[in-house]
Amino acid sequence: MTIGCTADDHNSTKGNSMAENRSELNKNLAQMLKGGVIMDVTTPEQARIAEDAGACAVMALERIPADIRAAGGVSRMSDPAMIKGIQQAVSIPVMAKVRIGHIAEARILQAIEIDYIDESEVLSPADDVYHIDKTQFDVPFVCGAKNLGEALRRIAEGAAMIRTKGEPGTGDVIQAVRHMRTMNKQIRELVGLRDDEIFEAAKQLAVPYDLAKYVHDNGRLPVVNFAAGGVATPADAALMMELGAEGVFVGSGIFKSGDPAKRAAAIVQATANWQDADLLAKLSENLGEAMVGINEDEIQTIMAARGE
C-alpha cells in the first residue's frame, strides 16, 4: 500500500506555513518600532506635528481617550475617511483602534490598508467573552495587558505587539507602572521555575505551554512590549523605559497640553535617552501646562478591566 500526501494535506501544510511566516513578519514589523513613541492624533495636522516631533507611528482616532472618558456613552471605531486623511498626511505607520472582539471593524481597517490594528479597551467592547482571532488577518495587531497571563493569551490569539493597559485618558501613570511591574515580576518568577514546573505555571496563567516555555527560556515576551496609559511628561516616558518598556504610547498627554509640538518632541527624546538625567532635566523645562488629568481614586470607569 502506498502512503502519500493528498492535495488537501499539501494545501493545509502550505496554508499553515504561510500563516506562520505572516505571524513572524508581523512580529518583525512591530520590532521595528522599538525605542519609539506612538502618539494619538485626531487630525492630519496633529499627525504632522507627531511626525515632525519624531514619532515612530501615529494612532488615528476621532477622540483622544480623555475626551472619550469625558463624553461617556458607546465609543466605536473611527470613521475610515478620517483615518484615510491621516494616512495621506504622514509617511510613518498609522494605527487605528477597533472594539474588543469586533471582527467586522478589523476587516474594515485591513481593507483601507491600515498599518496596525489596536484591539483596544479604550473603545466599548463588542464582545465580553471572545477577542478577535488575529491569526486570520494580514495586518499586525496591538493588544493591551495588565499581567503576563493576559499578554500571553493575546499573543496566542495572534497579537504582534503588547502594551500595558494603564488607565487611558487620565494623565496618571500609576496603573501603567503597576501593570509593567506586575508583568516583569511574573516573568522573573517564570524564569526561576524548573522545566517540569512550567506545565503547572502555564495552567495557572491560562496560557499555552509553548509560550510559557518561551518566556522561561528567554526572560521576555515573544513580542515587543510597550508602555501605555497615563504617560504625560518626558519623565513619565523615561520611567516606563526604566521599568523595561520597549517603547511608549502617548494618548491624551500631548494634545491636551499647553505646547503639543514641544512636548511631543521632548517625550520622543526622553524615550530614546531615558538614562540621561541631565538631558531629561532640560527636556522637562518650559513645556507649557501639562494635561490636568484624573487621579486614580477619582476614576469612575476602569477601562483596563475590559477584555481580560
Buried (B, 14 or more C-beta within 10 A) or exposed (E): EEEEEEEEEEEEEEEEEEEEEBBEEBBEBBEEBBBBBBBBBBBBEBBBBBBEBBBBBBBBBBBBBBBBBEEEEEBBBBEBEBBBBBBEBBEBBBBBBBBBBBBEBBBBBBEEEBBBBBBBBBBBBBEEEEBBEBBEBEBBBBBBBBBBBBBBBBBBBBBBBBBBBBBBBBBBBBBBBBBBEBBBEBBEEBEEBEEEEBEEBBEEBEBBEEBBBBBBEEEBBBBBBBBBBBBBBBBBBBBBBEBBBBBBBBBBBBBBBEBBBBBBBBBBBBBBBBEBEEBBEEBBEEBEEBBEBBEBEEBEEEBBEBBB
